Amino acid sequence: MGSQVSKQIERRKEISIQKKVLVDLEESFGETYPGSDYRPSDRKNWMAEFNPEKLHINQIVWPGTHDSATNRIGIPLITRPFAQCQSLSIYRQLCVGTRVFDIRVQEDRRVCHGILTTYSVDVVIGDLKRFLSETESEIVIFEIRTEFGHEDPPEFDKFLEEQLGEYLIHHDNSVFGKTITELLPKRVICVWKPRKSPAPKHGSPLWSAGYLKDNWIDTDLPSTKFESNMKHLSEQPSVLSRKYFYRVENTVTPQADNPIVCVKPVTNRIHGYARLFITQCFSKGCADKLQIFSTDFIDEDFVDACVGLTQARVEGKA
């Protein structure tokens, strides 16, 4: 018992030390970078503001969400705090400016996070279609995967193609260098990541797992995650030469051996440092590699941080 208490005391000290590392870094470097003062006038249509004829897919810094469809997961106040990573519905996330989604499903097509479940994926697709019907030039990356420990929904690839077919941007490596106008009226890049079912083939309406990569670091320590994100990002090619999307997740994850296992208080340890991360990308010489930037509990400022850097790239300032 005593050793466990001692371990937890040391753990809390380490968390405090790591939080101070980020505070000190922010005081030293600030949060100013090319485009940091930009605010879109209409977040629901922020891509349209950049002129779709000139905005290339590989110029965009895509605001994304982690475990995107968990706003109503589990039982409120009982199991929800252990799995909820977003407070907004998919539709509200789209309206606030989110353009990359991480959807986890189980065999019956219900969205899940671990063992906890929520609404059917039909709700997610309904929200996406509603948004697409209300906008004209917004491109969305829709990643759907079978959650770890679960079986693939039967014939789910066919289901996705039937539901989203008119919007799907078929796999093609030339997409990365194209403008939004060149892709329209198609507007959804759908990445399907099954666990056992066959992966999407080259040229198909769906994209396979290899076209949306990341380096997941499972930790609740904010500075460790921040530095690991920077390290892995620095090892990637520039967005101008890559033929895949690369995601950095500005999140930390509750650990079973720590007393605090609710998502929000843990992920808040890093949540406020998105702009600092972008600033450090410039300082470390890898700002040209940042592409998808995801978070828990997305808000307007996170979206603006990504859109601002996109604006700087469009204007040739980054």
C-alpha positions in Angstrom: 0.0 0.0 0.0 2.8 2.4 1.0 4.7 1.8 -2.3 1.5 2.5 -4.3 1.0 5.8 -2.5 4.6 6.7 -3.0 4.3 5.9 -6.7 1.2 8.1 -7.0 3.0 11.0 -5.3 5.9 10.7 -7.7 3.5 10.5 -10.6 1.8 13.8 -9.6 5.1 15.5 -9.2 6.1 14.4 -12.7 2.8 15.7 -14.1 3.4 19.1 -12.3 7.0 19.3 -13.7 5.8 18.5 -17.2 3.0 21.1 -17.1 5.6 23.7 -16.0 7.8 22.8 -18.9 5.0 23.8 -21.3 4.2 27.0 -19.3 7.9 28.0 -19.4 8.1 27.2 -23.1 5.1 29.4 -23.8 6.5 32.3 -21.8 9.8 32.0 -23.7 8.5 31.6 -27.3 4.9 32.9 -27.2 2.2 31.8 -29.6 2.9 34.0 -32.6 3.5 32.5 -36.0 2.6 33.4 -39.6 -1.2 33.6 -39.7 -1.7 33.4 -35.9 -3.7 36.6 -35.9 -6.1 35.4 -38.6 -9.7 34.6 -37.8 -12.1 33.3 -40.5 -15.3 35.4 -40.8 -17.4 32.2 -41.3 -15.9 29.0 -39.8 -18.6 26.9 -41.4 -17.3 27.9 -44.9 -13.6 28.7 -44.0 -12.2 26.8 -47.0 -14.5 28.8 -49.4 -12.9 32.0 -48.1 -9.5 31.1 -49.5 -10.8 30.8 -53.1 -11.3 27.1 -54.0 -9.6 27.6 -57.4 -6.3 28.4 -55.7 -6.4 26.4 -52.4 -4.5 23.1 -52.9 -5.2 20.1 -50.7 -1.5 20.0 -49.6 -1.6 23.6 -48.4 -4.4 22.9 -45.9 -3.7 22.5 -42.1 -6.8 20.4 -41.3 -8.4 20.9 -37.8 -9.4 17.4 -36.6 -11.0 15.7 -33.7 -10.0 12.6 -31.7 -12.7 10.1 -31.0 -15.0 12.4 -32.8 -18.5 10.9 -32.2 -18.3 10.5 -28.4 -20.5 13.5 -27.3 -23.2 11.2 -26.1 -21.3 8.1 -25.3 -22.1 5.9 -22.3 -24.2 7.0 -19.4 -24.1 10.7 -18.4 -22.2 11.4 -15.2 -21.5 7.7 -14.7 -19.5 6.1 -17.6 -19.4 9.1 -20.0 -16.6 11.0 -18.3 -14.3 8.0 -18.9 -14.8 8.0 -22.7 -16.1 11.3 -23.9 -13.6 13.2 -26.0 -15.9 15.7 -27.7 -18.9 17.7 -26.4 -20.2 18.7 -29.9 -22.1 16.6 -32.4 -20.5 15.9 -35.7 -22.7 18.5 -37.3 -21.7 21.2 -34.8 -18.0 20.2 -35.2 -18.3 20.7 -38.9 -20.0 24.1 -38.4 -17.2 25.2 -36.0 -14.6 24.3 -38.7 -13.5 20.7 -38.0 -12.6 19.0 -41.2 -11.1 15.6 -40.1 -13.0 13.0 -38.1 -12.0 9.9 -36.2 -15.0 7.5 -36.0 -14.8 4.2 -34.3 -17.4 1.5 -34.9 -18.3 -2.0 -33.7 -19.9 -5.0 -35.5 -23.5 -3.6 -35.3 -22.4 -0.2 -36.8 -22.8 1.6 -33.5 -20.1 4.1 -32.6 -18.0 3.1 -29.7 -14.9 3.9 -27.6 -13.5 0.8 -26.0 -16.4 -1.1 -24.5 -18.8 1.9 -24.3 -21.2 2.7 -27.1 -23.3 5.5 -28.4 -25.5 6.2 -31.4 -25.4 4.4 -34.8 -23.0 5.5 -37.5 -26.2 6.5 -39.4 -26.4 9.5 -37.1 -22.8 10.5 -38.0 -23.4 10.1 -41.8 -26.7 12.1 -41.4 -24.8 15.0 -39.8 -22.2 14.9 -42.5 -24.8 14.9 -45.3 -26.6 17.8 -43.7 -23.5 19.9 -43.6 -22.5 19.0 -47.2 -26.0 20.1 -48.3 -25.6 23.5 -46.7 -22.1 24.2 -48.0 -20.4 24.1 -51.4 -16.6 24.0 -51.2 -15.7 22.4 -47.9 -13.6 19.2 -48.1 -13.9 16.7 -45.3 -11.6 13.8 -44.4 -13.7 11.0 -42.8 -11.7 8.3 -41.1 -13.8 5.3 -40.0 -12.2 2.3 -38.3 -13.2 -0.8 -36.4 -12.5 -0.2 -32.8 -9.7 -2.3 -31.2 -11.2 -5.5 -29.7 -14.3 -5.4 -32.0 -15.2 -7.2 -35.2 -15.7 -5.4 -38.5 -19.3 -4.5 -39.4 -20.4 -6.9 -42.3 -19.9 -5.4 -45.8 -19.2 -2.0 -44.3 -17.3 -0.8 -47.3 -20.4 -1.3 -49.5 -22.5 0.5 -46.9 -20.1 3.5 -46.9 -20.1 3.7 -50.7 -23.9 3.5 -50.8 -24.3 6.2 -48.2 -21.6 8.6 -49.4 -21.1 7.6 -53.1 -22.0 10.9 -54.7 -19.6 12.8 -52.4 -16.6 10.4 -52.4 -13.3 11.5 -53.8 -11.8 8.3 -55.2 -8.3 7.3 -54.2 -5.7 8.9 -56.4 -2.3 10.1 -55.5 -2.7 13.2 -57.6 -5.4 14.5 -55.2 -2.7 15.9 -52.9 -1.6 18.5 -55.5 -5.1 19.4 -56.7 -7.1 22.4 -55.8 -10.5 22.2 -54.2 -12.2 23.3 -57.4 -10.5 20.4 -59.3 -12.1 18.0 -56.9 -15.6 19.4 -56.8 -18.4 18.3 -56.7 -16.8 15.4 -54.8 -16.0 16.5 -51.2 -15.3 13.6 -48.9 -12.0 11.6 -48.6 -13.2 8.5 -46.7 -10.5 6.4 -45.1 -11.8 2.9 -44.1 -9.7 1.0 -41.6 -11.1 -2.5 -41.0 -9.4 -4.9 -38.6 -9.9 -8.2 -40.7 -11.9 -7.3 -43.8 -10.0 -6.5 -47.0 -8.6 -3.0 -47.2 -9.8 -0.6 -49.9 -7.9 -1.0 -53.2 -6.0 1.6 -55.1 -8.4 3.8 -57.2 -11.5 2.7 -55.2 -14.0 5.1 -53.7 -12.5 4.5 -50.2 -8.9 5.1 -49.1 -6.9 2.6 -47.1 -5.2 3.0 -43.8 -1.8 3.8 -45.3 -3.1 7.2 -46.5 -3.8 8.6 -43.1 -0.8 8.0 -40.8 0.1 9.0 -37.3 2.3 8.0 -34.4 0.1 7.4 -31.4 1.8 8.1 -28.1 -0.2 6.6 -25.2 0.7 8.9 -22.2 -0.9 11.3 -19.8 2.2 13.3 -19.5 1.8 16.6 -21.5 5.4 17.5 -22.2 6.3 13.9 -23.2 3.4 13.9 -25.7 4.3 17.4 -27.0 7.9 16.5 -27.6 7.1 13.1 -29.1 4.7 14.7 -31.5 7.4 17.2 -32.5 9.9 14.4 -33.0 7.7 12.2 -35.2 6.5 15.2 -37.2 10.1 16.2 -37.9 10.7 12.8 -39.4 8.0 13.2 -42.1 8.5 14.6 -45.6 7.2 18.0 -46.4 3.4 18.2 -47.2 4.4 19.2 -50.8 6.1 15.9 -51.4 4.0 13.5 -49.3 1.4 11.2 -50.8 -0.4 10.5 -47.6 -2.0 12.5 -44.8 -0.1 12.7 -41.5 -1.9 13.5 -38.2 -0.6 15.0 -35.0 -2.9 14.6 -32.0 -2.7 17.4 -29.4 -4.1 15.1 -26.7 -3.0 13.1 -23.6 -4.7 9.9 -22.4 -5.8 8.8 -19.0 -3.8 5.9 -17.7 -5.1 3.0 -15.6 -2.4 3.3 -12.9 -3.3 7.0 -12.2 -6.1 8.2 -9.9 -7.4 10.6 -12.6 -9.0 8.5 -15.3 -11.6 10.9 -16.7 -10.7 12.3 -20.1 -11.3 16.0 -19.8 -9.1 16.9 -16.8 -6.3 14.8 -18.2 -6.4 16.0 -21.8 -6.7 19.6 -20.5 -3.0 19.3 -19.5 -2.1 19.8 -23.2 -5.3 21.2 -24.7 -4.3 24.9 -24.4 -0.9 24.5 -26.1 -1.9 24.0 -29.7 -0.7 27.4 -30.8 2.5 26.8 -28.9 3.0 23.6 -30.8 2.7 25.4 -34.2 5.1 28.1 -33.0 7.6 25.4 -32.1 7.1 23.8 -35.5 8.5 27.0 -37.0 11.3 27.1 -34.4 12.3 23.5 -35.1 12.0 23.9 -38.9 9.2 21.5 -39.5 6.2 23.8 -40.0 6.1 22.7 -43.7 5.3 19.2 -42.4 2.2 19.9 -40.3 -1.0 18.8 -42.0 -3.7 17.3 -39.8 -3.8 18.6 -36.2 -6.4 17.0 -34.0 -7.6 17.6 -30.5 -10.1 16.5 -27.8 -13.0 18.9 -27.1 -12.4 21.1 -30.1 -13.2 24.8 -29.9 -13.1 27.8 -32.1 -9.5 28.9 -31.1 -8.1 25.5 -32.1 -9.8 25.8 -35.5 -8.5 29.3 -36.0 -5.0 28.2 -35.1 -5.1 25.7 -38.0 -6.9 28.0 -40.5 -4.5 30.8 -39.7 -1.5 28.7 -40.8 -3.4 27.6 -43.9 -4.0 31.3 -44.7 -0.2 32.0 -44.3 0.6 29.2 -46.7 -1.9 30.4 -49.3 -0.3 33.9 -49.1 3.2 32.5 -49.3 4.1 33.6 -45.8 4.7 30.0 -44.5 
